[in-house]
Amino acid sequence: MSILTTVKEVLQASTQSANRGDVTEEMSNGAYWCDDCDERIRDVDVEGEGPPDCPTCGDEMRFERSQGSTGCAC
Ligand SMILES: [Zn+2]
């Protein structure tokens, strides 16, 4: 029975679990909403320019900035 082997396995496991891809949330300025359907699409998930159509009802979606990220003090 080797303690060294056990420590090595624990280190490898923690390295793998720490490698998560949640960085894209930081890049988002807001999201598009459809009030009727409660559909939400983040701006970073929208391809091209302009508001996308709601996948449920087909209406143009409304852009809403995420709160607190752009505090203009002028
Ligand atoms: Zn809709």
N, CA, C, O and the ligand as a Tripos MOL2 file, in Angstrom:
@<TRIPOS>MOLECULE
protein
  297   295    75     0     0
PROTEIN
NO_CHARGES

@<TRIPOS>ATOM
      1 N           0.8440   -1.2080    0.0000 N.3       1 MET1
      2 CA          0.0000    0.0000    0.0000 C.3       1 MET1
      3 C           0.8760    1.2550    0.0000 C.2       1 MET1
      4 O           1.7420    1.4020    0.8620 O.2       1 MET1
      5 N           0.6660    2.1320   -0.9300 N.am      2 SER2
      6 CA          1.5290    3.3010   -1.0810 C.3       2 SER2
      7 C           0.7430    4.5910   -0.8930 C.2       2 SER2
      8 O          -0.2640    4.8100   -1.5670 O.2       2 SER2
      9 N           1.1920    5.4360    0.0070 N.am      3 ILE3
     10 CA          0.5440    6.7370    0.2120 C.3       3 ILE3
     11 C           0.7980    7.6550   -0.9870 C.2       3 ILE3
     12 O          -0.0650    8.4420   -1.3740 O.2       3 ILE3
     13 N           1.9840    7.5410   -1.5580 N.am      4 LEU4
     14 CA          2.3290    8.3880   -2.7020 C.3       4 LEU4
     15 C           1.3510    8.1910   -3.8560 C.2       4 LEU4
     16 O           0.9460    9.1610   -4.4960 O.2       4 LEU4
     17 N           0.9780    6.9750   -4.1180 N.am      5 THR5
     18 CA          0.0390    6.7030   -5.2060 C.3       5 THR5
     19 C          -1.3100    7.3680   -4.9360 C.2       5 THR5
     20 O          -1.9310    7.9250   -5.8420 O.2       5 THR5
     21 N          -1.7520    7.3030   -3.6880 N.am      6 THR6
     22 CA         -3.0400    7.9030   -3.3410 C.3       6 THR6
     23 C          -3.0310    9.4120   -3.5400 C.2       6 THR6
     24 O          -3.9860    9.9710   -4.0810 O.2       6 THR6
     25 N          -1.9570   10.0790   -3.1070 N.am      7 VAL7
     26 CA         -1.8540   11.5310   -3.2640 C.3       7 VAL7
     27 C          -1.8740   11.9160   -4.7400 C.2       7 VAL7
     28 O          -2.5050   12.8980   -5.1300 O.2       7 VAL7
     29 N          -1.1870   11.1400   -5.5390 N.am      8 LYS8
     30 CA         -1.1340   11.4040   -6.9730 C.3       8 LYS8
     31 C          -2.5360   11.3340   -7.5900 C.2       8 LYS8
     32 O          -2.9070   12.1740   -8.4100 O.2       8 LYS8
     33 N          -3.2860   10.3490   -7.1940 N.am      9 GLU9
     34 CA         -4.6340   10.1980   -7.7470 C.3       9 GLU9
     35 C          -5.5330   11.3690   -7.3400 C.2       9 GLU9
     36 O          -6.3270   11.8470   -8.1500 O.2       9 GLU9
     37 N          -5.4160   11.8270   -6.1090 N.am     10 VAL10
     38 CA         -6.2270   12.9520   -5.6450 C.3      10 VAL10
     39 C          -5.8830   14.2170   -6.4180 C.2      10 VAL10
     40 O          -6.7740   14.9750   -6.8020 O.2      10 VAL10
     41 N          -4.5860   14.4460   -6.6480 N.am     11 LEU11
     42 CA         -4.1550   15.6300   -7.3940 C.3      11 LEU11
     43 C          -4.7010   15.6020   -8.8180 C.2      11 LEU11
     44 O          -5.1470   16.6280   -9.3320 O.2      11 LEU11
     45 N          -4.6690   14.4540   -9.4460 N.am     12 GLN12
     46 CA         -5.1720   14.3490  -10.8150 C.3      12 GLN12
     47 C          -6.6740   14.6130  -10.8560 C.2      12 GLN12
     48 O          -7.1650   15.2650  -11.7770 O.2      12 GLN12
     49 N          -7.3900   14.1170   -9.8790 N.am     13 ALA13
     50 CA         -8.8440   14.2870   -9.8550 C.3      13 ALA13
     51 C          -9.2150   15.7570   -9.6840 C.2      13 ALA13
     52 O         -10.1410   16.2360  -10.3390 O.2      13 ALA13
     53 N          -8.5090   16.4820   -8.8140 N.am     14 SER14
     54 CA         -8.8470   17.8790   -8.5770 C.3      14 SER14
     55 C          -8.5100   18.7320   -9.7910 C.2      14 SER14
     56 O          -9.2000   19.7150  -10.0630 O.2      14 SER14
     57 N          -7.4690   18.3750  -10.5190 N.am     15 THR15
     58 CA         -7.1010   19.1190  -11.7180 C.3      15 THR15
     59 C          -8.1970   18.9880  -12.7720 C.2      15 THR15
     60 O          -8.5280   19.9600  -13.4500 O.2      15 THR15
     61 N          -8.7480   17.8080  -12.9090 N.am     16 GLN16
     62 CA         -9.7740   17.5880  -13.9210 C.3      16 GLN16
     63 C         -11.0680   18.3200  -13.5750 C.2      16 GLN16
     64 O         -11.6990   18.9090  -14.4530 O.2      16 GLN16
     65 N         -11.4640   18.2900  -12.3190 N.am     17 SER17
     66 CA        -12.7370   18.9080  -11.9450 C.3      17 SER17
     67 C         -12.6610   20.4320  -11.9860 C.2      17 SER17
     68 O         -13.6880   21.0980  -12.1130 O.2      17 SER17
     69 N         -11.4430   20.9960  -11.8770 N.am     18 ALA18
     70 CA        -11.2890   22.4510  -11.9010 C.3      18 ALA18
     71 C         -11.3180   22.9950  -13.3220 C.2      18 ALA18
     72 O         -11.4350   24.2040  -13.5250 O.2      18 ALA18
     73 N         -11.2150   22.1250  -14.2860 N.am     19 ASN19
     74 CA        -11.1470   22.5570  -15.6780 C.3      19 ASN19
     75 C         -12.5560   22.6630  -16.2620 C.2      19 ASN19
     76 O         -13.0010   21.7730  -16.9870 O.2      19 ASN19
     77 N         -13.2530   23.7530  -15.9460 N.am     20 ARG20
     78 CA        -14.6270   23.9310  -16.4290 C.3      20 ARG20
     79 C         -14.7130   25.1400  -17.3450 C.2      20 ARG20
     80 O         -13.9480   26.0890  -17.1770 O.2      20 ARG20
     81 N         -15.6110   25.1300  -18.2970 N.am     21 GLY21
     82 CA        -15.6890   26.1940  -19.2920 C.3      21 GLY21
     83 C         -16.8250   27.1600  -19.0290 C.2      21 GLY21
     84 O         -17.8010   27.1770  -19.7790 O.2      21 GLY21
     85 N         -16.7250   27.9550  -17.9940 N.am     22 ASP22
     86 CA        -17.7720   28.9220  -17.6680 C.3      22 ASP22
     87 C         -17.3480   30.3460  -18.0040 C.2      22 ASP22
     88 O         -17.9270   31.2980  -17.4810 O.2      22 ASP22
     89 N         -16.3610   30.5060  -18.8570 N.am     23 VAL23
     90 CA        -15.8150   31.8350  -19.1310 C.3      23 VAL23
     91 C         -16.7520   32.6740  -19.9890 C.2      23 VAL23
     92 O         -16.7480   33.9010  -19.8840 O.2      23 VAL23
     93 N         -17.5540   32.0380  -20.8360 N.am     24 THR24
     94 CA        -18.3740   32.7940  -21.7870 C.3      24 THR24
     95 C         -19.3990   33.6680  -21.0680 C.2      24 THR24
     96 O         -19.8240   34.6850  -21.6170 O.2      24 THR24
     97 N         -19.7950   33.3030  -19.8770 N.am     25 GLU25
     98 CA        -20.7590   34.1080  -19.1250 C.3      25 GLU25
     99 C         -20.2170   35.5070  -18.8670 C.2      25 GLU25
    100 O         -20.9860   36.4670  -18.8240 O.2      25 GLU25
    101 N         -18.9030   35.6370  -18.6930 N.am     26 GLU26
    102 CA        -18.2800   36.9370  -18.4210 C.3      26 GLU26
    103 C         -18.3280   37.8490  -19.6440 C.2      26 GLU26
    104 O         -18.3320   39.0710  -19.4990 O.2      26 GLU26
    105 N         -18.3630   37.2770  -20.8350 N.am     27 MET27
    106 CA        -18.3000   38.0670  -22.0500 C.3      27 MET27
    107 C         -19.6710   38.6170  -22.4480 C.2      27 MET27
    108 O         -19.7530   39.4520  -23.3490 O.2      27 MET27
    109 N         -20.7230   38.1760  -21.8120 N.am     28 SER28
    110 CA        -22.0640   38.5430  -22.2340 C.3      28 SER28
    111 C         -22.4340   39.9370  -21.7550 C.2      28 SER28
    112 O         -22.2500   40.2630  -20.5830 O.2      28 SER28
    113 N         -22.9660   40.7810  -22.6790 N.am     29 ASN29
    114 CA        -23.4430   42.1110  -22.2960 C.3      29 ASN29
    115 C         -24.9060   42.0950  -21.8840 C.2      29 ASN29
    116 O         -25.3950   43.0590  -21.2940 O.2      29 ASN29
    117 N         -25.5840   41.0480  -22.1760 N.am     30 GLY30
    118 CA        -27.0050   40.9730  -21.8740 C.3      30 GLY30
    119 C         -27.6230   39.7820  -22.5870 C.2      30 GLY30
    120 O         -26.9380   38.8320  -22.9660 O.2      30 GLY30
    121 N         -28.9330   39.8610  -22.7590 N.am     31 ALA31
    122 CA        -29.6270   38.7420  -23.3820 C.3      31 ALA31
    123 C         -30.8680   39.2310  -24.1060 C.2      31 ALA31
    124 O         -31.4060   40.2900  -23.7850 O.2      31 ALA31
    125 N         -31.3130   38.4680  -25.0690 N.am     32 TYR32
    126 CA        -32.5610   38.7560  -25.7670 C.3      32 TYR32
    127 C         -33.6920   37.9740  -25.1090 C.2      32 TYR32
    128 O         -33.5520   36.8030  -24.7570 O.2      32 TYR32
    129 N         -34.8270   38.6730  -24.9570 N.am     33 TRP33
    130 CA        -35.9650   38.0740  -24.2730 C.3      33 TRP33
    131 C         -37.2020   38.1260  -25.1530 C.2      33 TRP33
    132 O         -37.3720   39.0490  -25.9490 O.2      33 TRP33
    133 N         -38.0630   37.1280  -25.0040 N.am     34 CYS34
    134 CA        -39.4260   37.2150  -25.4910 C.3      34 CYS34
    135 C         -40.3370   37.1850  -24.2670 C.2      34 CYS34
    136 O         -40.4100   36.1860  -23.5520 O.2      34 CYS34
    137 N         -41.0290   38.3030  -24.0420 N.am     35 ASP35
    138 CA        -41.8420   38.4020  -22.8280 C.3      35 ASP35
    139 C         -43.0070   37.4190  -22.8330 C.2      35 ASP35
    140 O         -43.4130   36.9160  -21.7850 O.2      35 ASP35
    141 N         -43.5380   37.1490  -24.0260 N.am     36 ASP36
    142 CA        -44.6970   36.2680  -24.0920 C.3      36 ASP36
    143 C         -44.3500   34.8280  -23.7200 C.2      36 ASP36
    144 O         -45.1120   34.1450  -23.0360 O.2      36 ASP36
    145 N         -43.1970   34.3890  -24.1800 N.am     37 CYS37
    146 CA        -42.8540   32.9710  -24.0070 C.3      37 CYS37
    147 C         -41.8230   32.7360  -22.9120 C.2      37 CYS37
    148 O         -41.5200   31.5900  -22.5790 O.2      37 CYS37
    149 N         -41.2720   33.8370  -22.3400 N.am     38 ASP38
    150 CA        -40.1790   33.6950  -21.3800 C.3      38 ASP38
    151 C         -38.9780   32.9850  -21.9980 C.2      38 ASP38
    152 O         -38.2480   32.2570  -21.3250 O.2      38 ASP38
    153 N         -38.7920   33.2180  -23.3030 N.am     39 GLU39
    154 CA        -37.6040   32.6690  -23.9520 C.3      39 GLU39
    155 C         -36.4400   33.6250  -23.7340 C.2      39 GLU39
    156 O         -36.6270   34.8420  -23.7220 O.2      39 GLU39
    157 N         -35.2310   33.0760  -23.5590 N.am     40 ARG40
    158 CA        -34.0550   33.9080  -23.3320 C.3      40 ARG40
    159 C         -32.8960   33.3610  -24.1380 C.2      40 ARG40
    160 O         -32.6040   32.1670  -24.0870 O.2      40 ARG40
    161 N         -32.2260   34.2460  -24.8940 N.am     41 ILE41
    162 CA        -31.0260   33.8770  -25.6300 C.3      41 ILE41
    163 C         -29.9470   34.9000  -25.3150 C.2      41 ILE41
    164 O         -30.1520   36.0970  -25.5170 O.2      41 ILE41
    165 N         -28.8090   34.4500  -24.8280 N.am     42 ARG42
    166 CA        -27.7200   35.3800  -24.5320 C.3      42 ARG42
    167 C         -27.1670   35.9640  -25.8250 C.2      42 ARG42
    168 O         -27.1690   35.3040  -26.8630 O.2      42 ARG42
    169 N         -26.6890   37.2170  -25.7560 N.am     43 ASP43
    170 CA        -26.1770   37.8830  -26.9520 C.3      43 ASP43
    171 C         -24.9890   37.1330  -27.5380 C.2      43 ASP43
    172 O         -24.7780   37.1560  -28.7500 O.2      43 ASP43
    173 N         -24.2150   36.4740  -26.6930 N.am     44 VAL44
    174 CA        -23.0480   35.7440  -27.1790 C.3      44 VAL44
    175 C         -23.4600   34.4840  -27.9400 C.2      44 VAL44
    176 O         -22.6520   33.9080  -28.6680 O.2      44 VAL44
    177 N         -24.7070   34.0570  -27.7760 N.am     45 ASP45
    178 CA        -25.1890   32.8740  -28.4800 C.3      45 ASP45
    179 C         -25.8730   33.2220  -29.7930 C.2      45 ASP45
    180 O         -26.2250   32.3320  -30.5670 O.2      45 ASP45
    181 N         -26.0640   34.5360  -30.0510 N.am     46 VAL46
    182 CA        -26.7350   34.9710  -31.2690 C.3      46 VAL46
    183 C         -25.7050   35.1790  -32.3720 C.2      46 VAL46
    184 O         -24.7050   35.8700  -32.1790 O.2      46 VAL46
    185 N         -25.9600   34.5760  -33.5270 N.am     47 GLU47
    186 CA        -25.0600   34.7540  -34.6690 C.3      47 GLU47
    187 C         -25.5430   35.9280  -35.5020 C.2      47 GLU47
    188 O         -26.7420   36.0990  -35.7220 O.2      47 GLU47
    189 N         -24.5860   36.7420  -35.9670 N.am     48 GLY48
    190 CA        -24.9370   37.8930  -36.7870 C.3      48 GLY48
    191 C         -25.3870   39.0630  -35.9360 C.2      48 GLY48
    192 O         -25.2620   39.0490  -34.7120 O.2      48 GLY48
    193 N         -25.9200   40.0900  -36.6180 N.am     49 GLU49
    194 CA        -26.3310   41.2910  -35.9000 C.3      49 GLU49
    195 C         -27.8510   41.4040  -35.8520 C.2      49 GLU49
    196 O         -28.5700   40.7850  -36.6360 O.2      49 GLU49
    197 N         -28.3170   42.2230  -34.8970 N.am     50 GLY50
    198 CA        -29.7430   42.4510  -34.7650 C.3      50 GLY50
    199 C         -30.4000   41.3930  -33.9020 C.2      50 GLY50
    200 O         -29.8610   40.3060  -33.6990 O.2      50 GLY50
    201 N         -31.5760   41.7350  -33.4000 N.am     51 PRO51
    202 CA        -32.2760   40.8180  -32.5150 C.3      51 PRO51
    203 C         -32.7620   39.5790  -33.2510 C.2      51 PRO51
    204 O         -33.2380   39.6820  -34.3810 O.2      51 PRO51
    205 N         -32.6520   38.4260  -32.6390 N.am     52 PRO52
    206 CA        -33.1270   37.1880  -33.2530 C.3      52 PRO52
    207 C         -34.6360   37.0450  -33.1050 C.2      52 PRO52
    208 O         -35.2680   37.7890  -32.3560 O.2      52 PRO52
    209 N         -35.2020   36.0960  -33.8170 N.am     53 ASP53
    210 CA        -36.6250   35.7960  -33.6650 C.3      53 ASP53
    211 C         -36.8110   34.7550  -32.5730 C.2      53 ASP53
    212 O         -35.9990   33.8440  -32.4110 O.2      53 ASP53
    213 N         -37.8930   34.9110  -31.8310 N.am     54 CYS54
    214 CA        -38.2000   33.9520  -30.7810 C.3      54 CYS54
    215 C         -38.4260   32.5700  -31.3840 C.2      54 CYS54
    216 O         -39.2150   32.4230  -32.3170 O.2      54 CYS54
    217 N         -37.7420   31.5540  -30.8580 N.am     55 PRO55
    218 CA        -37.8850   30.2030  -31.4140 C.3      55 PRO55
    219 C         -39.2710   29.6150  -31.1800 C.2      55 PRO55
    220 O         -39.6420   28.6340  -31.8230 O.2      55 PRO55
    221 N         -40.0430   30.2060  -30.2630 N.am     56 THR56
    222 CA        -41.3670   29.6580  -29.9570 C.3      56 THR56
    223 C         -42.4670   30.3230  -30.7780 C.2      56 THR56
    224 O         -43.2730   29.6380  -31.4080 O.2      56 THR56
    225 N         -42.5030   31.7050  -30.7730 N.am     57 CYS57
    226 CA        -43.6050   32.3910  -31.4430 C.3      57 CYS57
    227 C         -43.1530   33.1210  -32.7010 C.2      57 CYS57
    228 O         -43.9960   33.5150  -33.5070 O.2      57 CYS57
    229 N         -41.8460   33.3160  -32.8980 N.am     58 GLY58
    230 CA        -41.3530   33.9350  -34.1220 C.3      58 GLY58
    231 C         -41.2850   35.4480  -34.0730 C.2      58 GLY58
    232 O         -40.8500   36.0680  -35.0430 O.2      58 GLY58
    233 N         -41.6990   36.0610  -32.9790 N.am     59 ASP59
    234 CA        -41.6180   37.5100  -32.8580 C.3      59 ASP59
    235 C         -40.1660   37.9430  -32.6140 C.2      59 ASP59
    236 O         -39.3340   37.1590  -32.1580 O.2      59 ASP59
    237 N         -39.8890   39.2200  -32.9340 N.am     60 GLU60
    238 CA        -38.5610   39.7540  -32.6720 C.3      60 GLU60
    239 C         -38.3340   39.8540  -31.1730 C.2      60 GLU60
    240 O         -39.2200   40.2740  -30.4290 O.2      60 GLU60
    241 N         -37.1480   39.4680  -30.7360 N.am     61 MET61
    242 CA        -36.8820   39.4530  -29.2950 C.3      61 MET61
    243 C         -36.3250   40.7910  -28.8310 C.2      61 MET61
    244 O         -35.7720   41.5540  -29.6230 O.2      61 MET61
    245 N         -36.4740   41.0630  -27.5590 N.am     62 ARG62
    246 CA        -36.0990   42.3520  -26.9690 C.3      62 ARG62
    247 C         -34.7690   42.1940  -26.2320 C.2      62 ARG62
    248 O         -34.5800   41.2620  -25.4510 O.2      62 ARG62
    249 N         -33.8350   43.1470  -26.5080 N.am     63 PHE63
    250 CA        -32.5300   43.0640  -25.8630 C.3      63 PHE63
    251 C         -32.5590   43.7220  -24.4930 C.2      63 PHE63
    252 O         -33.1070   44.8110  -24.3270 O.2      63 PHE63
    253 N         -31.9710   43.0600  -23.5250 N.am     64 GLU64
    254 CA        -31.8980   43.6150  -22.1860 C.3      64 GLU64
    255 C         -30.4840   43.4580  -21.6570 C.2      64 GLU64
    256 O         -29.9530   42.3490  -21.5890 O.2      64 GLU64
    257 N         -29.8790   44.5780  -21.2820 N.am     65 ARG65
    258 CA        -28.5260   44.5210  -20.7340 C.3      65 ARG65
    259 C         -28.5260   43.8470  -19.3720 C.2      65 ARG65
    260 O         -29.4760   43.9590  -18.5970 O.2      65 ARG65
    261 N         -27.4320   43.1440  -19.1050 N.am     66 SER66
    262 CA        -27.3170   42.5520  -17.7810 C.3      66 SER66
    263 C         -27.0640   43.6490  -16.7580 C.2      66 SER66
    264 O         -26.3300   44.6010  -17.0220 O.2      66 SER66
    265 N         -27.6690   43.5090  -15.6060 N.am     67 GLN67
    266 CA        -27.6690   44.5720  -14.5910 C.3      67 GLN67
    267 C         -26.2860   44.7380  -13.9700 C.2      67 GLN67
    268 O         -25.6120   43.7560  -13.6610 O.2      67 GLN67
    269 N         -25.8740   45.9880  -13.7910 N.am     68 GLY68
    270 CA        -24.6880   46.2800  -12.9970 C.3      68 GLY68
    271 C         -23.3760   46.1980  -13.7210 C.2      68 GLY68
    272 O         -22.3630   46.6410  -13.1780 O.2      68 GLY68
    273 N         -23.3330   45.6510  -14.9310 N.am     69 SER69
    274 CA        -22.0560   45.4780  -15.5950 C.3      69 SER69
    275 C         -21.5590   46.7750  -16.2150 C.2      69 SER69
    276 O         -20.3510   46.9790  -16.3340 O.2      69 SER69
    277 N         -22.4880   47.6680  -16.6190 N.am     70 THR70
    278 CA        -22.0650   48.9120  -17.2320 C.3      70 THR70
    279 C         -22.5540   50.0910  -16.3920 C.2      70 THR70
    280 O         -23.6240   50.6430  -16.6490 O.2      70 THR70
    281 N         -21.7630   50.4740  -15.3830 N.am     71 GLY71
    282 CA        -22.1440   51.6060  -14.5480 C.3      71 GLY71
    283 C         -21.5100   52.8720  -15.0470 C.2      71 GLY71
    284 O         -20.3580   53.1550  -14.7190 O.2      71 GLY71
    285 N         -22.2380   53.6530  -15.8410 N.am     72 CYS72
    286 CA        -21.6920   54.8980  -16.3800 C.3      72 CYS72
    287 C         -21.8800   56.0080  -15.3500 C.2      72 CYS72
    288 O         -22.9910   56.2400  -14.8750 O.2      72 CYS72
    289 N         -20.7910   56.6900  -15.0090 N.am     73 ALA73
    290 CA        -20.8400   57.6770  -13.9360 C.3      73 ALA73
    291 C         -20.8590   59.1150  -14.4470 C.2      73 ALA73
    292 O         -20.6580   60.0470  -13.6680 O.2      73 ALA73
    293 N         -21.0990   59.3100  -15.7520 N.am     74 CYS74
    294 CA        -21.0870   60.6870  -16.2330 C.3      74 CYS74
    295 C         -22.3930   61.4290  -15.9630 C.2      74 CYS74
    296 O         -22.5220   62.6010  -16.3160 O.2      74 CYS74
    297 ZN        -42.0220   34.2310  -28.1210 Zn       75 ZN75
@<TRIPOS>BOND
     1     1     2 1
     2     2     3 1
     3     3     4 2
     4     3     5 am
     5     5     6 1
     6     6     7 1
     7     7     8 2
     8     7     9 am
     9     9    10 1
    10    10    11 1
    11    11    12 2
    12    11    13 am
    13    13    14 1
    14    14    15 1
    15    15    16 2
    16    15    17 am
    17    17    18 1
    18    18    19 1
    19    19    20 2
    20    19    21 am
    21    21    22 1
    22    22    23 1
    23    23    24 2
    24    23    25 am
    25    25    26 1
    26    26    27 1
    27    27    28 2
    28    27    29 am
    29    29    30 1
    30    30    31 1
    31    31    32 2
    32    31    33 am
    33    33    34 1
    34    34    35 1
    35    35    36 2
    36    35    37 am
    37    37    38 1
    38    38    39 1
    39    39    40 2
    40    39    41 am
    41    41    42 1
    42    42    43 1
    43    43    44 2
    44    43    45 am
    45    45    46 1
    46    46    47 1
    47    47    48 2
    48    47    49 am
    49    49    50 1
    50    50    51 1
    51    51    52 2
    52    51    53 am
    53    53    54 1
    54    54    55 1
    55    55    56 2
    56    55    57 am
    57    57    58 1
    58    58    59 1
    59    59    60 2
    60    59    61 am
    61    61    62 1
    62    62    63 1
    63    63    64 2
    64    63    65 am
    65    65    66 1
    66    66    67 1
    67    67    68 2
    68    67    69 am
    69    69    70 1
    70    70    71 1
    71    71    72 2
    72    71    73 am
    73    73    74 1
    74    74    75 1
    75    75    76 2
    76    75    77 am
    77    77    78 1
    78    78    79 1
    79    79    80 2
    80    79    81 am
    81    81    82 1
    82    82    83 1
    83    83    84 2
    84    83    85 am
    85    85    86 1
    86    86    87 1
    87    87    88 2
    88    87    89 am
    89    89    90 1
    90    90    91 1
    91    91    92 2
    92    91    93 am
    93    93    94 1
    94    94    95 1
    95    95    96 2
    96    95    97 am
    97    97    98 1
    98    98    99 1
    99    99   100 2
   100    99   101 am
   101   101   102 1
   102   102   103 1
   103   103   104 2
   104   103   105 am
   105   105   106 1
   106   106   107 1
   107   107   108 2
   108   107   109 am
   109   109   110 1
   110   110   111 1
   111   111   112 2
   112   111   113 am
   113   113   114 1
   114   114   115 1
   115   115   116 2
   116   115   117 am
   117   117   118 1
   118   118   119 1
   119   119   120 2
   120   119   121 am
   121   121   122 1
   122   122   123 1
   123   123   124 2
   124   123   125 am
   125   125   126 1
   126   126   127 1
   127   127   128 2
   128   127   129 am
   129   129   130 1
   130   130   131 1
   131   131   132 2
   132   131   133 am
   133   133   134 1
   134   134   135 1
   135   135   136 2
   136   135   137 am
   137   137   138 1
   138   138   139 1
   139   139   140 2
   140   139   141 am
   141   141   142 1
   142   142   143 1
   143   143   144 2
   144   143   145 am
   145   145   146 1
   146   146   147 1
   147   147   148 2
   148   147   149 am
   149   149   150 1
   150   150   151 1
   151   151   152 2
   152   151   153 am
   153   153   154 1
   154   154   155 1
   155   155   156 2
   156   155   157 am
   157   157   158 1
   158   158   159 1
   159   159   160 2
   160   159   161 am
   161   161   162 1
   162   162   163 1
   163   163   164 2
   164   163   165 am
   165   165   166 1
   166   166   167 1
   167   167   168 2
   168   167   169 am
   169   169   170 1
   170   170   171 1
   171   171   172 2
   172   171   173 am
   173   173   174 1
   174   174   175 1
   175   175   176 2
   176   175   177 am
   177   177   178 1
   178   178   179 1
   179   179   180 2
   180   179   181 am
   181   181   182 1
   182   182   183 1
   183   183   184 2
   184   183   185 am
   185   185   186 1
   186   186   187 1
   187   187   188 2
   188   187   189 am
   189   189   190 1
   190   190   191 1
   191   191   192 2
   192   191   193 am
   193   193   194 1
   194   194   195 1
   195   195   196 2
   196   195   197 am
   197   197   198 1
   198   198   199 1
   199   199   200 2
   200   199   201 am
   201   201   202 1
   202   202   203 1
   203   203   204 2
   204   203   205 am
   205   205   206 1
   206   206   207 1
   207   207   208 2
   208   207   209 am
   209   209   210 1
   210   210   211 1
   211   211   212 2
   212   211   213 am
   213   213   214 1
   214   214   215 1
   215   215   216 2
   216   215   217 am
   217   217   218 1
   218   218   219 1
   219   219   220 2
   220   219   221 am
   221   221   222 1
   222   222   223 1
   223   223   224 2
   224   223   225 am
   225   225   226 1
   226   226   227 1
   227   227   228 2
   228   227   229 am
   229   229   230 1
   230   230   231 1
   231   231   232 2
   232   231   233 am
   233   233   234 1
   234   234   235 1
   235   235   236 2
   236   235   237 am
   237   237   238 1
   238   238   239 1
   239   239   240 2
   240   239   241 am
   241   241   242 1
   242   242   243 1
   243   243   244 2
   244   243   245 am
   245   245   246 1
   246   246   247 1
   247   247   248 2
   248   247   249 am
   249   249   250 1
   250   250   251 1
   251   251   252 2
   252   251   253 am
   253   253   254 1
   254   254   255 1
   255   255   256 2
   256   255   257 am
   257   257   258 1
   258   258   259 1
   259   259   260 2
   260   259   261 am
   261   261   262 1
   262   262   263 1
   263   263   264 2
   264   263   265 am
   265   265   266 1
   266   266   267 1
   267   267   268 2
   268   267   269 am
   269   269   270 1
   270   270   271 1
   271   271   272 2
   272   271   273 am
   273   273   274 1
   274   274   275 1
   275   275   276 2
   276   275   277 am
   277   277   278 1
   278   278   279 1
   279   279   280 2
   280   279   281 am
   281   281   282 1
   282   282   283 1
   283   283   284 2
   284   283   285 am
   285   285   286 1
   286   286   287 1
   287   287   288 2
   288   287   289 am
   289   289   290 1
   290   290   291 1
   291   291   292 2
   292   291   293 am
   293   293   294 1
   294   294   295 1
   295   295   296 2
@<TRIPOS>SUBSTRUCTURE
     1 MET1         2 RESIDUE 1 A MET
     2 SER2         6 RESIDUE 1 A SER
     3 ILE3        10 RESIDUE 1 A ILE
     4 LEU4        14 RESIDUE 1 A LEU
     5 THR5        18 RESIDUE 1 A THR
     6 THR6        22 RESIDUE 1 A THR
     7 VAL7        26 RESIDUE 1 A VAL
     8 LYS8        30 RESIDUE 1 A LYS
     9 GLU9        34 RESIDUE 1 A GLU
    10 VAL10       38 RESIDUE 1 A VAL
    11 LEU11       42 RESIDUE 1 A LEU
    12 GLN12       46 RESIDUE 1 A GLN
    13 ALA13       50 RESIDUE 1 A ALA
    14 SER14       54 RESIDUE 1 A SER
    15 THR15       58 RESIDUE 1 A THR
    16 GLN16       62 RESIDUE 1 A GLN
    17 SER17       66 RESIDUE 1 A SER
    18 ALA18       70 RESIDUE 1 A ALA
    19 ASN19       74 RESIDUE 1 A ASN
    20 ARG20       78 RESIDUE 1 A ARG
    21 GLY21       82 RESIDUE 1 A GLY
    22 ASP22       86 RESIDUE 1 A ASP
    23 VAL23       90 RESIDUE 1 A VAL
    24 THR24       94 RESIDUE 1 A THR
    25 GLU25       98 RESIDUE 1 A GLU
    26 GLU26      102 RESIDUE 1 A GLU
    27 MET27      106 RESIDUE 1 A MET
    28 SER28      110 RESIDUE 1 A SER
    29 ASN29      114 RESIDUE 1 A ASN
    30 GLY30      118 RESIDUE 1 A GLY
    31 ALA31      122 RESIDUE 1 A ALA
    32 TYR32      126 RESIDUE 1 A TYR
    33 TRP33      130 RESIDUE 1 A TRP
    34 CYS34      134 RESIDUE 1 A CYS
    35 ASP35      138 RESIDUE 1 A ASP
    36 ASP36      142 RESIDUE 1 A ASP
    37 CYS37      146 RESIDUE 1 A CYS
    38 ASP38      150 RESIDUE 1 A ASP
    39 GLU39      154 RESIDUE 1 A GLU
    40 ARG40      158 RESIDUE 1 A ARG
    41 ILE41      162 RESIDUE 1 A ILE
    42 ARG42      166 RESIDUE 1 A ARG
    43 ASP43      170 RESIDUE 1 A ASP
    44 VAL44      174 RESIDUE 1 A VAL
    45 ASP45      178 RESIDUE 1 A ASP
    46 VAL46      182 RESIDUE 1 A VAL
    47 GLU47      186 RESIDUE 1 A GLU
    48 GLY48      190 RESIDUE 1 A GLY
    49 GLU49      194 RESIDUE 1 A GLU
    50 GLY50      198 RESIDUE 1 A GLY
    51 PRO51      202 RESIDUE 1 A PRO
    52 PRO52      206 RESIDUE 1 A PRO
    53 ASP53      210 RESIDUE 1 A ASP
    54 CYS54      214 RESIDUE 1 A CYS
    55 PRO55      218 RESIDUE 1 A PRO
    56 THR56      222 RESIDUE 1 A THR
    57 CYS57      226 RESIDUE 1 A CYS
    58 GLY58      230 RESIDUE 1 A GLY
    59 ASP59      234 RESIDUE 1 A ASP
    60 GLU60      238 RESIDUE 1 A GLU
    61 MET61      242 RESIDUE 1 A MET
    62 ARG62      246 RESIDUE 1 A ARG
    63 PHE63      250 RESIDUE 1 A PHE
    64 GLU64      254 RESIDUE 1 A GLU
    65 ARG65      258 RESIDUE 1 A ARG
    66 SER66      262 RESIDUE 1 A SER
    67 GLN67      266 RESIDUE 1 A GLN
    68 GLY68      270 RESIDUE 1 A GLY
    69 SER69      274 RESIDUE 1 A SER
    70 THR70      278 RESIDUE 1 A THR
    71 GLY71      282 RESIDUE 1 A GLY
    72 CYS72      286 RESIDUE 1 A CYS
    73 ALA73      290 RESIDUE 1 A ALA
    74 CYS74      294 RESIDUE 1 A CYS
    75 ZN75       297 GROUP 0 **** ****
